[in-house]
Amino acid sequence: MDYLQQITWRPGIGDPTVMGWVTVGAYAVAAAVAGVAAHRARGAAAPHPGPDRTWLLVAGLMALLCVNKQLDLQSLFTDLGRVLAREQGWYARRREVLP
């Protein structure tokens, strides 16, 4: 439980601007369109099931990007990684990456 107290990320709207919401809408539309494409590819009786799975993957990725845009989940995973690295002793042995 000590891990949870060290995490600085808090759930909330990460980008409340108009452009942030437009981006969320675009991701949602892309996910819906990819879902429709997957449904149509499945119904087309293609010789192999690859296209419908590909569209389902695209739909899932777009849905994840839609949620991540506002919840800023990459910051949560960064915090979790940092806490774990400190607890496991990796953080003290880190090296700086030089350009």
N, C-alpha and C positions, 0 to 999 in steps of 0.2 A: 504494500500500500504506500510505502514511502516514495515509490516511483511517481505516483499520481500527483503528489505534492510538489515535485520538482519540475513538472511540465508547465511551461508558460503559455502554451496554446489554450485558447478558450473558444468554444463554439460560438459562432455568430456570423453575421454577414460580413464577408471580407472585403467586398468591393461594392459599396452601395451607390456608385455613380450610375448615370444613365448608360454609359458605354459598358460598364460591368454587366448590367442587366441585359443589354443588347447581346453581349457575348454569350451569356447564359442561355438566352433565347435561341441564338444561332446553334449552339451545341445541342439544345433540346430538339430543334427542328431537324438537324443532321441525324440525330439518333432515331427520330421517328421515320425519316426518309429511308435510312439504312434498314430499319425494321421492316418497312413495307417492301423494300427490295429483297430482303431475305425471304419474306413470305411468298413473293412472286417467284423467286428462284426455286423455292421448294415445290411450288405448284407447276413449274415448267417441265417437270420430269426430265431433268438433265441426266446425261449418262453417268455422271458421278456427283456426289453430294457436296463438292467443294464450294461452289458459289454461295449457297445459302449459309454455310458455316462462316464464310468470310464476311458476309454482310452482317451476320449476327455478332461477330467479333467487333466489326466497325461500330455497330449500334451500341454495344456494351461499352466500348472505349469512349464514344461520344457522351454517353450517359454519365460515365465516371468523370469526364472532364467538366461536364455541366455541374455536377455536385461539387467537385473540387474547386471550381472557379469561385464560388461564394464561401465555402467552408475552409478553404486554404489548408487542405489536408496534408500537403507536402510539408508544411511547417510542423504539423503534429508528428509526422514520421521523423522529421529532423530532430525534434525535441526528444522523442522516444529513443532514437539512436544515440543522441548525446548522453542521455541519462544512463542508458545501458552501457555505453562506453566508459563512463565514469565509474559505474558500479563494478564493472569487470576489470578495471585497471587499464583499459586500452587508451583512454584519453591522455594519460600521462606519457604514453609512448608514441603519440602522434607526431608526424613530421609535416613541416610546412611544404606545400607544393609551390615551387618557383616557376615563373613563366619562362 
